[in-house]
């Protein structure tokens, strides 16, 4: 099951139906998206701790220079 922002949890079957693809393809899309997100985060030196543990202001202070580099 996956989270549909602002709504209840959805199954991959429901997501697949909404996208017009199979349940398996919906799972593949999720895996591909998560892999791309991990790559981008690793490339920018952002860790899971940065995302889930530290205070947002501290993270912004540490990473505001990445915004300038883009």
N, C-alpha and C positions, 0 to 999 in steps of 0.2 A: 504494500500500500504506500502511496505517496501523498504528500500534503498539497492540497490545492489552495493557495492563499485566499483567505477570506471565506472558505467553504470547508466542508467535511473532507475527511481522507478519501482518496480515490484509489481504486485498484488499477493495475496495469491494463486489465481488460477495458475498464472505463476510459482510461487515457487513450488506449489504442483506438477505441471506437470514436472518440472525439477527434483524433488526428487522422482517422481513416487508415490505420495500420494495425498489424497484429499485436497481440500482447507481447510477443517476443521482440518485435521491432521497437515497441515503446521502451522495453527494458534496455535494448541496445542503445537507443537514443540517450537514455539516462546515463548509462555507463560512459558513453562517448563525451557527454557534457561534463560529467564529473572528472574525467581524465583531463579534459582541457582546462577546467578550473584549477585542478591540482597543479598542472604544468605552469599556468600563469602565476599562481601563488608562489610556487617554488622559485620560479624565475625572478620574482620580485623580493624574495627572501621573507615572505610572510608565512608564519607557522600556524598550526592549529591553536597554539597558546595565544597568539596575537588575536585570533578570531573569537575565541571562546572564553578566555580567562581574564585578559588584561582590560583595564578601563579604556573606554573608547577615546578619551582625551589623550591618554598616554600613547595609544597606538597612533593617533593622528599626528602627535608631535614627533614620533619616531619615523613616520612614513610620509610626511607631507612633501619631502623632496622628490618622491616618486611621481607625484602629481606634476611637478615642475619639469621632469624629464620627458614627459609624453608630449 
